[in-house]
Amino acid sequence: MNIVSTLRNSRLTVTAASVAVFALAISACGNGSDSGGGGEDKAKAAGITLVKPGKLTVCTHLSYKPFEYKEGTKVVGFDVDLIDLLAKDLGVEQEVISIEWAQVTSGAAYQAKKCDMGMGAMTINASRKAAIGISDPYMDATQVLLVKKGAPYKSLDDLKGKKVGVQADTTGKDYAEAAAKKIGFEVVVFNDLALQTNNVKSGRVDAAINDNGALYNFVQGNPDTEVTAEFNTGEQYGFAAKKDDPSGTKLLTRFNELLAKAKSDGTYNQIFKKWFGVEPKK
């Protein structure tokens, strides 16, 4: 989630419209990555055709801290560091574009050639595997319950008749909606993590359900909230690419190889500890 963009035409007239278009492209560049012809040649040698020459373009939906979010003018996070292993291996820069999350998980972003890969703490499930190519799992995850500090909600059963916030197009939303049918609470859908969590703080919703990594990270910076329950959903995260596509398949295969190497040589543990404060459980 490092951010680099280049205006290639020095005579470009900067209008409000051109500034708006320029602002949409948020790029993440690995430190020390090559750009331009050298990286493109290396990608082509591997049988990979990139959407943009010299860049590995990655789609996500910001912000989802600590996986991908803006820190000043840079996009940083756990997912970014992992995909940067691939960008560096190909000798290119990583460029991150924030779009609607459903485009990442449905495959629409890759069909439209908006990006080469997708990231965003994306749970691997059957419907997504049918629509997109997915890497090997890179992290185990589960759903958790976020409430205001001291609130009397220790389980979903405690929320009967209450409002529970979820994020659109997530497995947390699916989990909450299934539980709501049995327990009888109202599901309130928000477009992103920040809206969801801040509505817990404001009291618009009584609780929220989302991934453990994101909500435990939120609690660290918001001590007026707490996580009171975990739901063992057996989820695992993966990165995405275009399904049944030579370049997409080769990108995922190459990432899988780099992920296995990073786990064997300790690089993965270092990246994990950087973002979560502890090494992953064995």
Salt bridges, closest charged atoms under 4 A:
ASP81 OD2 - LYS274 NZ 2.87
ASP84 OD2 - LYS88 NZ 3.92
ASP89 OD2 - ARG254 NE 2.44
GLU93 OE1 - LYS55 NZ 2.96
GLU95 OE2 - LYS52 NZ 2.37
GLU95 OE1 - LYS55 NZ 3.97
GLU177 OE2 - LYS173 NZ 2.96
ASP224 OD2 - LYS201 NZ 2.77
ASP265 OD2 - LYS261 NZ 3.30
